[in-house]
Amino acid sequence: MAGGAGGAGDGRHALGREGEALAAAWLAERGFRILDRNHRTRRGEVDLVCRDGEVLVFVEVRSRTSDALGGPEETVGPLKGRRVVAAATDWALGHGGLEQAIRFDVVAVTFGDGAPRIEHFPAAFDGDGRPGHW
């Protein structure tokens, strides 16, 4: 069983949970309203669902212990983007439909020796899961 008791996945999952909590707090401090966390469907997952003014924002949070192999945001490829879009569509349909402005963001959290570094990438990918801009 992957990530079972004492498995290597435990640390990765704990890091991810900590990164998501930091990202949610960081976004809330900047005026985002957190609507939901960890919305899962059989087709994918959305880490954070937020409102930024009138825009519904689906956020993928990526965490790493360093950026030696690249920043955490670089781990969000088209496949992951499509999975987030699928889960976001499910969430939106269950909460008032798709008749609103929607954005897909990435928040990268890098843990190191000092305080964690948090970077926000608005419109990181589009509704088809294709990368936006970095």
PLY file of the C-alpha trace (Angstrom):
ply
format ascii 1.0
element vertex 134
property float x
property float y
property float z
element edge 133
property int vertex1
property int vertex2
end_header
0.00 0.00 0.00
1.61 3.25 -1.13
2.05 5.83 1.59
1.19 3.31 4.30
2.30 3.55 7.89
5.94 4.51 7.95
6.17 4.56 4.15
8.09 7.11 2.14
4.81 8.62 0.97
3.94 9.72 4.53
6.50 12.54 4.47
5.41 13.65 1.02
1.75 13.74 2.07
2.59 15.64 5.26
4.63 18.14 3.23
1.72 18.54 0.82
-0.79 19.09 3.63
1.49 21.66 5.26
2.00 23.42 1.93
-1.77 23.54 1.32
-2.39 25.01 4.78
0.29 27.68 4.23
-1.05 28.47 0.75
-4.62 28.83 2.06
-3.50 31.18 4.84
-1.31 33.18 2.44
-4.15 33.59 -0.06
-6.64 34.51 2.68
-4.23 37.22 3.92
-4.38 38.67 0.41
-8.15 38.83 0.28
-9.03 35.47 -1.23
-12.01 33.74 0.36
-11.40 30.01 0.80
-14.55 28.12 -0.23
-13.37 24.51 -0.16
-10.28 22.36 0.26
-9.30 19.03 -1.29
-12.32 18.51 -3.53
-11.86 15.02 -4.99
-13.63 13.28 -7.82
-12.75 10.09 -9.67
-11.25 12.29 -12.41
-9.06 14.54 -10.28
-8.65 16.82 -7.29
-8.64 20.54 -6.58
-6.50 21.56 -3.62
-8.19 24.91 -2.93
-11.34 26.55 -4.24
-11.31 30.29 -3.64
-13.03 33.47 -4.60
-10.89 36.43 -5.65
-13.40 39.23 -5.95
-15.88 38.07 -8.58
-13.58 35.34 -9.92
-13.85 31.70 -8.87
-10.27 30.43 -8.53
-9.19 26.79 -8.49
-5.73 26.45 -6.99
-3.22 23.64 -7.38
-0.68 23.76 -4.54
2.75 22.22 -5.10
5.33 21.82 -2.35
9.00 20.84 -2.34
11.81 20.85 0.17
14.10 22.72 -2.25
14.15 24.02 -5.80
17.34 22.16 -6.71
15.39 20.19 -9.35
13.27 23.18 -10.35
10.49 25.05 -8.66
7.39 23.23 -7.43
5.28 25.01 -10.04
7.21 23.21 -12.79
5.62 19.92 -11.72
2.20 20.98 -13.01
2.04 19.66 -16.55
-0.85 19.37 -19.00
-2.09 16.04 -17.57
-2.28 17.45 -14.03
-3.90 20.59 -15.43
-6.62 18.54 -17.15
-7.28 16.61 -13.93
-7.66 19.84 -11.96
-10.00 21.23 -14.64
-12.14 18.06 -14.50
-12.45 18.26 -10.70
-13.07 22.02 -10.89
-15.87 21.49 -13.40
-17.44 18.98 -11.03
-17.18 21.43 -8.13
-18.59 24.34 -10.14
-21.55 22.31 -11.41
-22.41 21.35 -7.84
-22.10 24.96 -6.61
-23.98 27.21 -9.00
-22.74 26.25 -12.42
-20.13 27.51 -14.78
-21.75 30.87 -15.49
-19.02 32.81 -13.73
-15.46 33.92 -14.35
-13.04 31.09 -13.53
-9.26 31.03 -13.19
-6.74 28.26 -12.55
-3.80 29.25 -10.35
-0.77 27.48 -8.94
0.77 28.25 -5.56
4.31 26.93 -5.09
5.62 26.40 -1.57
9.33 25.73 -1.10
10.50 24.64 2.33
14.13 25.26 3.13
16.32 26.30 6.01
14.40 29.52 6.70
10.77 30.44 6.35
8.91 28.71 3.51
8.89 30.61 0.22
5.43 31.01 -1.31
4.95 32.02 -4.95
1.59 32.61 -6.63
1.08 32.02 -10.35
-2.34 33.36 -11.40
-3.80 31.89 -14.60
-1.10 29.20 -14.60
-3.13 27.02 -16.95
-6.28 27.36 -19.00
-9.60 25.51 -19.05
-8.06 22.81 -21.23
-5.22 22.25 -18.76
-2.63 23.87 -21.03
0.05 25.93 -19.30
-0.64 29.64 -19.17
2.26 31.85 -18.22
4.93 31.65 -15.54
0 1
1 2
2 3
3 4
4 5
5 6
6 7
7 8
8 9
9 10
10 11
11 12
12 13
13 14
14 15
15 16
16 17
17 18
18 19
19 20
20 21
21 22
22 23
23 24
24 25
25 26
26 27
27 28
28 29
29 30
30 31
31 32
32 33
33 34
34 35
35 36
36 37
37 38
38 39
39 40
40 41
41 42
42 43
43 44
44 45
45 46
46 47
47 48
48 49
49 50
50 51
51 52
52 53
53 54
54 55
55 56
56 57
57 58
58 59
59 60
60 61
61 62
62 63
63 64
64 65
65 66
66 67
67 68
68 69
69 70
70 71
71 72
72 73
73 74
74 75
75 76
76 77
77 78
78 79
79 80
80 81
81 82
82 83
83 84
84 85
85 86
86 87
87 88
88 89
89 90
90 91
91 92
92 93
93 94
94 95
95 96
96 97
97 98
98 99
99 100
100 101
101 102
102 103
103 104
104 105
105 106
106 107
107 108
108 109
109 110
110 111
111 112
112 113
113 114
114 115
115 116
116 117
117 118
118 119
119 120
120 121
121 122
122 123
123 124
124 125
125 126
126 127
127 128
128 129
129 130
130 131
131 132
132 133
